[in-house]
């Protein structure tokens, strides 16, 4: 097993909470991690029909069959368990229950109602580049990493990406989508998902997306919520400050894993990515998703936004850490160009962002300081400890 960074955060939270919840997309390694960390506890999958039947019809008996606690996988499938868990962990301070799930909205609603103050919450996403052993990560080009992505089965078993993502989509559509939404036509949802892939890294126009998918705007909103709830996509909202500029209000949509994104776009080999018309979007999505994973796997909720005014002046990423704003441009280029810092220069004046907190991350290897910020190679930004 390749160690996961999130393990440290799990061990830290267990000092303070009797219940730990780890969410994340299907096949991101949650079960493997929890069995490794809590091998002494019984394991129960609530996707097993017999287990679900007992948990639904006699929840107290089900939970009392674990006198020291348990790992409960896909716990969102029996939501009324949480009310019983509350009373049990309050009555017995030695109990330890570990929950995992792949549908965030279903779990979080019940957790916040029933287990408030008793549960530590974390998210496990596919591997970040920094988590891979050097013998695996060192030979990877940015294109190879973006094309295959970070799902553990690619590295634990060496399964080809096409098989991994074909199986992932089939499982996702049949289990998660049907559970989260009453989607009658899975083919339409599949088409909608592929249309979303074509808009990765772009401003979200829900009306145009709905029209292309031949669905209503309300249905498009509901389906986007499904994709967000199951950790397929995330949204970057525009940052609004008192900058005396007209700022746009639409969010931008990104995929957590660019291997899945590439598959949805029909990119069957890394050589096809090199000449794909969305090459820039995919590589920039990869950089942003990696920065997100760096923070999420350390137990933080990434405070990410972007900046864009009505004239199209844009900074790809704004990170707020304490009182400090970091402005980051993401470039799918391997050669430095002074134009890479042009948007940063504009927003440094408008938003008061310092040169010391301004960065361009690109696919090359040089690193140096410029008058408008620091140029960082992708490997140092993604795998290093100083960004």
Protein Blocks (a to p, Z undefined) as FASTA:
>chain_A
ZZdfklmmmmmmmmmpcbdcdeddehiommmmmmmmmmmbccddfkbfklmmmmmmmmml
mmmmmmnbpcdehkllmmmlmmmmmmmmmmmmkbccddddfbfklmmmmmmmmmgoiacc
dddddddfklpcfklmmmpcfklmmmnomafklmmnopafklmmmmmmmmmmmmmmmmmp
ccfblmlmmmmmmmmmmmgoiacdfklmmmmnopafklmmmmmmmmmmnomaccdddddd
dehpacdfbdcdddfblklmmmmnopabfklmmmgcklmmmmmmmmmmmmmmmmmmnopa
cdddddddfkopacfbdcdehjbccddddddbfbdcfklmmmmmmmmmmnopafklgccd
dfbfbdcddfkbccddfklmmmmmkZZ
